[in-house]
């Protein structure tokens, strides 16, 4: 190789080396920028502890599902978020053993706030704050003061069958929502108000859709006749992602 060719090859080698350094610096810069952005947006950061005071984000549902088998950590989330609750003693046995019985103090459920698993309670808390109340104010100019339900715990198999899989209600990991009562007394019920083109139907569809990122399973009258009069919410990983 001539001296001229050697010098050209050497310059090309330096250029390639410099280019690798440039790309490395760019990658480091992007990584630092991403870390900074995630630090400012913990709701999108899968490694950040869940705080209910943060708005819902990309990582919210996965964090909620991660709590379903860890009531201690789930209740720590409630404490960290300043949400008042009562932790009741476990009870029951077999498939209907209730290990996690958590009652959130401020949820306006009627006739009462039943014990549920902690993740169901958190889902309800976020749903009321970020979905139900904004939709009610926008549609009717009034907040929801009461949410009527059909209960959370029921020691039974799916659809009350004698055999087959157990319902999420058997462990209090589900709740059935029937109606909403506004501050002005107006009542909006799943049975009777779900269909049509009026504001009541639009509100019910909006709050059903808004529940889907907060619960593993959301079932409504669109699912089947058994849900004609209520929304079913649960935090089971078994049918995760069902929203109908």
N, C-alpha and C positions, 0 to 999 in steps of 0.2 A: 504494500500500500504506500502510495506517495505521501509526502508530508502534507500536501494540500488536502488530500482525501482524509487523512488522519485528523486534521484540524476540524474539518466539516463534521466528521463522525463524533468528535468530542463535543462540539457545540450542540449537535442534535441530542446527545446523551444528557448534557446539562439542561436542555430545554425540556426533555421528558421528565427529568428529575424535578425541575422547577414546577412543571405542570402537576405532578403528583402532590407536591407540597401545597400548591394552590387548592387542589380539590380536597386535600385533608383539612386545610384551614376552613374551607367553605362548610365541610361536613361538621366540624367542631362548632362553627358559628351557628349552624342550623340546630344542632343538638342543644346548645345553650339557650337559643331563642325558644325552642320547644319546651325546655324545662321551665323557663321563665313564664311562658304562656300558661302552662299547666299549673304553675304555682299561683297564678292570678285567677285561674278558672278551675278550682278543685272539683267542681261538679263533673268535669270531663276527664279528670285524672283518676284512673283505676287504682292507683296506689295511695291516694289521699284518703284519710279517714272520712267516713260519711258524716256529714253535718246537715241536719234538716233545714238549717237556716240558709244554706246555699240553694240557688234555683236548681230545678231538675236539669240534668245534663246527660251526655252520652253514657256515662258510667253509672248513673243512678240505679238502673234496674239490676245490673250485675252485682252491685254492692248490696242491694236489698236481698237478692237471692242468696248471696253468700252468708246472710245472717240467719237463714231459715233453720239451720241446725245448731245455732249458737246463741241461745237466749241471753247469756251473760253479756256477750259483745253487743247484741242488739239493744239491750237495756242501757248499755254504756253510751250508745248512740243517742238514745232519748235523753240521758242525763247531760251529755255534751251539748245537745241542742236546746236544752232548757224546756223540754216537754214533760209535764207532770204525768205521772203514771203510778199504778200500784202493781206490784208483783205478787200474785197469789201462789199458794202452795200447789204443787202438782197433785193430781187425783186421777182416779180411774185405773183401769188395767187393760192388758191385752192391746188389741188394735185401737181401743178407745182411751188409751192412756194419755192424759193431758199433762205433758211435761212443762209446757210453756203456757202459762195463763197470765196474760198481761192486760191490764185495763187502763186505757188512756182517759185522763180525768176530764178533759175539756171538749171532747168530741160530742156534738149535739145529737147523739143517736137516741131513738125512742123505740120501745119504752125505756131502755137504759143502754149503757155501753157494756155489751157482753164481754166476758173474757175471750180473747183471741190469742193466737200466737203474736209475738212481738212484731214480726215483719208485716203481718196483716194490719196491725195497728198503725205502723209507720206508713204503709201504703194509704190508709184512710186519712191520716193526718195530712200528707202531701196532696192527696186528691181533693180534700175539702179546701185547702188553702190555695192551691195553684190551678185547680180546674173548676170545681163546683161554684165557689163564691164569685170568681171573676165572671163566669158564664151567667150566673143569676143576676148580678148587677148589670151586666151588659144587656141582657134580654128583658129583664123585668124591673130594673131599677131598685131592687131590694135583695138583701142577703138571705141565705137559707138559715133558718133558726132551728130547724128540726129535720133529721133524716130518719125515716121510718125503716125498720128492718124486720126480717123474718127469723133472725137468730144466726148464731155462729156455730155452736156445738150441737151435733146430733149424731148419736152413736149408730151409724147405719152404713150400709154399702151404697154404691152409686145407684141413684134413683130408687132406693129402698128395696133393691132386689135381695133375694135370699142368699145368692152366691155372687162371686165376682169381686172386683176391687172395692176397697173401702173408699168412701167419700172423704174429701179433705175436711168436711165438717166433723168427721169422727175424731179429729184431733184439734178442733178449733182453728184450723188453718184456712178457714173460709168464712165469708159472711154474705148474706143475701140482702140486697137493698131494694126496697119497695117503692118509696115515695119521698118527696121533698116538700117541706112546708116553708114558705117565705115569711119574712117579717110582717108583711101585710095580711097574712092569713091564707094566701092562695096555696092550694095543694096541687102538686104535680105528681101523678102516679104513673108508674111504668104500665100498669094495667089501665088502659083507657086513653092514655095520652101519647103512647109510643108512635102510633101511626098518624098520618095526616101531614099537612103543610103549615101548621100553625107554629107559634113560638114555643109552645110546650113540647111538641115533638122534636123541634130543632134543638132545644135545650137538652132533652134526654139523650139524643144522639151525640151531642157534643160532650156531655159528661161521661157517656159510655166510652167514646173514642179516647178521651183524655185519661181514662183509667188504664188503658192498655200499656203504656210505658211504666206503670207503677205496680202492676200485678202480673204474676206469671200467667194467670188464666182469667179472662173476662168473658162472661157469657150473658147474652141478652135475649129478648124475644126473637132476634134474627137467628139464633142458634137452633132452638126447637120449641115445641109447645110447652114443655116443662118449665121453660123460663119466660112464659108469656107475662108473668106478673112481677118479675124481679130481675135485677142484675146479680150475677154470681161473681164474686171476686175471691181468688185464692192465691197463695204463694208457693204452690207446688212446682217442683222441677219436672214433674212427670209429663205435664202437657204444656210446658213453657212456650209462650208465644201465641197461644190461642186467643184471638180477639174477634168475637162475633156477637 
